[in-house]
């Protein structure tokens, strides 16, 4: 079963449970006096605050759009489920195949003139890759002490290392910039699948909520109990995307009025928020 749809089914049944970077998310940093995350119902209540936003479908793709990242020139890269990487050019407003036969590409992140991404083969063997031109170079793989199985996302931690959640292994991997050293970290969340970071914290989301990790040596702190499929810092706020709440501000009951998106997944962007629709073959542009 393809990963986004496998995860979406998991999200639906788990009812109990960077230009990608932004500024520190102040709201998400708060927990209540007992140190527990704010309580939220699995489904948004009728009176949940909803922010009015402008939303439009930016483009459609063939296949399932999974993760998103922006290059400095404004190009938007999209990992397409189980096959390739596409790119959308804002100058031409056209999307085209950037690299084919890339395998099962999941997390992607632009950094210093290169596109980095993660791959997985049947959730048995995964790798951290760098795209040189149109060719993929392996930085770290499932050999030796590294046990990537399903590296589903990646982000840059405050100290420049890669942070990579793996829901199959159930841990957060921390890799040096060149991939030469990879360590495992207990991130305090079940089946971690998405990650983002600001100048001080790494945020990890899984089936039982979102944790905040003071980087590099702090203990994970639970800041939200809702299942998330994507995390992104936008306008100083930590946003989450999930099957019931859509796009919402982590740690609050505030939702963005983006109900046209069938299943909000990964997000990216500073002014405009780009959202991958895991329930439809489209990427949306949301302007709060």
C-alpha positions in Angstrom: 0.0 0.0 0.0 1.4 3.4 -0.8 2.7 5.3 2.2 0.4 8.4 2.3 -2.7 6.3 2.0 -1.4 3.8 4.5 -0.7 6.6 6.9 -4.1 8.2 6.2 -5.9 5.0 7.1 -3.8 4.8 10.3 -4.7 8.4 11.2 -8.4 7.7 10.7 -8.4 4.8 13.0 -6.1 6.2 15.6 -8.8 8.1 17.4 -7.2 7.6 20.8 -4.2 8.7 20.1 12.6 25.0 5.5 12.7 28.3 3.2 11.4 25.4 5.3 12.2 27.1 8.6 10.5 29.9 10.4 10.8 31.8 13.6 10.3 30.1 17.0 6.7 29.0 17.5 5.7 30.7 20.8 2.3 29.2 21.1 3.5 25.7 20.6 6.1 26.1 23.3 3.5 26.4 26.0 2.0 23.5 28.0 -0.2 23.6 31.0 0.9 23.8 34.6 1.0 20.0 35.0 3.3 19.7 32.0 0.6 18.0 29.9 -0.4 19.1 26.4 -3.7 21.0 25.9 -6.6 18.5 25.6 -8.4 18.5 22.2 -11.2 16.4 20.9 -10.5 14.1 18.0 -12.9 16.1 15.9 -13.1 19.9 15.9 -16.0 21.2 18.0 -18.6 23.3 16.1 -17.4 26.4 17.8 -13.7 25.9 17.1 -12.2 29.2 16.0 -11.7 29.2 12.2 -9.4 31.7 10.5 -10.6 33.0 7.2 -8.0 32.3 4.5 -7.8 32.6 0.7 -7.3 29.2 -0.8 -6.9 27.9 -4.4 -5.6 24.8 -6.1 -2.1 25.6 -7.4 -1.6 22.7 -9.7 -2.4 19.0 -10.1 0.0 16.1 -10.4 -0.1 12.6 -11.7 0.3 10.4 -8.6 0.1 11.3 -4.9 1.9 14.5 -3.8 3.8 13.7 -0.6 6.3 16.3 0.6 7.2 19.9 -0.4 10.2 22.1 -0.4 11.1 25.5 -1.8 14.2 26.6 -3.6 15.5 30.2 -3.1 14.4 31.1 -6.6 10.8 30.2 -5.8 10.6 26.8 -7.5 8.5 24.4 -5.6 9.6 20.7 -5.5 7.2 17.9 -4.8 8.0 14.3 -4.0 5.5 12.1 -5.8 4.5 8.9 -4.0 6.6 5.9 -5.0 8.1 7.3 -8.1 9.8 10.7 -8.7 10.3 14.3 -7.9 8.4 17.1 -9.8 9.0 20.8 -9.8 6.6 23.7 -10.2 8.0 27.0 -11.7 6.2 30.2 -10.5 7.4 32.0 -13.6 5.8 29.7 -16.1 3.2 28.3 -13.6 4.0 24.9 -15.0 4.8 21.6 -13.3 7.2 19.1 -14.8 9.1 16.0 -13.9 12.4 16.9 -12.3 13.8 13.4 -11.9 12.4 10.0 -12.8 13.1 6.5 -11.4 14.0 8.1 -8.1 12.2 5.3 -6.2 10.0 5.8 -3.2 10.7 9.4 -2.4 9.2 10.7 0.8 10.8 13.6 2.7 12.5 16.4 0.7 14.4 19.5 1.8 16.3 22.2 -0.2 19.6 23.3 1.4 22.6 25.2 0.0 21.9 24.6 -3.7 21.0 20.9 -3.3 17.9 18.9 -2.9 18.1 16.3 -0.1 15.5 13.6 0.2 14.7 10.3 1.8 13.7 7.0 0.2 12.4 3.6 1.4 12.0 0.3 -0.3 9.0 -1.6 1.1 9.7 -0.1 4.5 12.6 -2.5 4.9 15.6 -0.4 3.7 15.8 3.4 3.6 18.3 6.1 2.8 19.2 9.8 3.1 20.0 11.1 -0.4 21.3 14.2 -2.1 20.4 15.1 -5.7 23.4 16.1 -7.8 21.9 17.3 -11.1 19.5 14.5 -11.8 21.4 11.8 -10.1 20.9 10.7 -6.5 23.9 10.2 -4.2 23.5 8.1 -1.0 24.6 9.9 2.1 23.4 7.3 4.7 21.6 4.0 4.2 20.3 1.0 6.0 23.8 -0.6 6.2 26.0 -1.0 9.3 24.6 0.6 12.4 22.1 2.7 10.5 18.7 1.1 10.4 16.5 3.3 8.3 13.3 1.5 7.4 10.8 4.2 6.6 12.5 7.7 6.8 9.3 9.6 6.1 10.4 13.3 6.5 13.5 15.3 7.1 14.5 18.8 8.4 17.5 20.7 9.5 18.0 20.9 13.3 19.2 24.1 14.9 22.8 22.8 14.9 22.7 21.9 11.2 22.2 18.1 11.5 19.5 16.3 9.8 16.5 15.0 11.8 14.6 12.1 10.2 11.5 10.4 11.8 11.0 6.8 11.0 7.5 5.4 12.0 8.4 1.8 11.3 11.5 1.9 13.6 9.6 4.2 15.9 12.4 6.6 16.5 14.0 9.9 15.3 17.3 9.6 13.5 19.9 12.4 13.8 22.5 12.5 11.0 25.5 14.7 10.4 25.3 17.0 7.4 27.3 14.6 5.2 25.5 11.5 6.6 28.8 10.1 7.9 27.3 9.7 11.4 23.8 8.7 12.3 22.4 8.3 15.8 19.0 7.3 17.1 16.9 9.4 19.5 13.8 8.6 21.5 11.6 11.4 20.5 8.7 10.7 22.9 6.0 10.2 20.3 4.4 7.1 18.8 5.2 6.3 15.2 6.9 9.6 14.4 6.4 10.6 10.8 6.9 14.4 10.5 9.4 16.9 11.7 10.2 20.6 11.6 12.5 22.9 13.5 13.3 26.5 14.4 16.3 28.2 16.0 15.8 26.5 19.4 13.6 23.4 19.0 12.9 20.4 17.0 9.2 19.5 16.7 8.1 15.9 15.9 4.6 14.6 15.2 3.2 11.1 15.3 0.0 9.2 15.9 -0.4 10.4 19.5 0.5 14.1 19.0 3.3 16.5 18.8 6.4 16.9 21.0 8.9 19.8 21.3 12.6 18.9 21.9 14.9 21.7 23.2 17.9 21.2 21.0 20.2 19.4 21.3 20.1 17.9 24.8 16.5 18.6 26.0 13.9 16.1 26.9 10.8 15.8 24.6 7.8 17.8 25.9 4.3 16.9 24.7 2.5 20.0 23.3 -0.5 18.6 21.5 -2.4 15.3 21.5 -3.7 15.2 18.0 -2.5 13.0 15.2 -0.6 14.9 12.6 0.6 14.2 9.1 2.6 17.4 8.6 4.3 20.1 10.7 5.5 23.6 9.5 6.3 26.9 11.1 4.5 29.7 9.4 4.4 33.3 10.5 5.9 32.4 13.9 3.2 29.7 14.6 3.6 26.0 14.5 1.0 24.6 12.2 -0.1 21.0 12.1 -2.1 19.1 9.4 -4.3 16.1 10.2 -7.2 14.0 9.1 -9.8 15.6 11.3 -8.8 19.2 12.0 -7.3 19.9 8.6 -4.7 22.7 9.0 -4.6 24.0 12.6 -2.4 25.8 15.0 -0.6 23.3 17.3 -1.5 23.7 21.0 -4.8 25.7 20.2 -8.3 25.0 18.9 -7.7 27.4 16.0 -8.2 26.0 12.5 -7.5 27.5 9.1 -10.5 27.6 6.8 -9.0 25.3 4.2 -11.8 22.7 4.1 -11.4 22.3 0.3 -8.3 20.2 1.0 -9.4 16.6 1.3 -6.5 15.4 3.5 -3.9 18.0 4.4 -0.4 16.6 4.5 3.0 18.3 4.2 3.3 22.1 4.2 6.0 24.7 3.2 6.2 28.4 2.6 6.7 31.7 4.3 4.0 34.1 3.0 1.9 31.7 1.0 1.4 28.4 2.6 1.6 25.5 0.2 -0.2 22.3 1.2 0.1 18.8 -0.3 -3.3 17.2 -0.5 -2.9 13.5 0.3 -6.5 12.9 -0.5 -6.3 14.4 -4.0 -3.6 14.8 -6.6 -3.1 18.5 -6.0 -1.1 21.1 -4.2 -3.0 24.1 -2.7 -1.9 27.7 -2.0 -3.3 29.1 1.2 -3.0 32.8 2.2 -3.9 33.5 5.8 
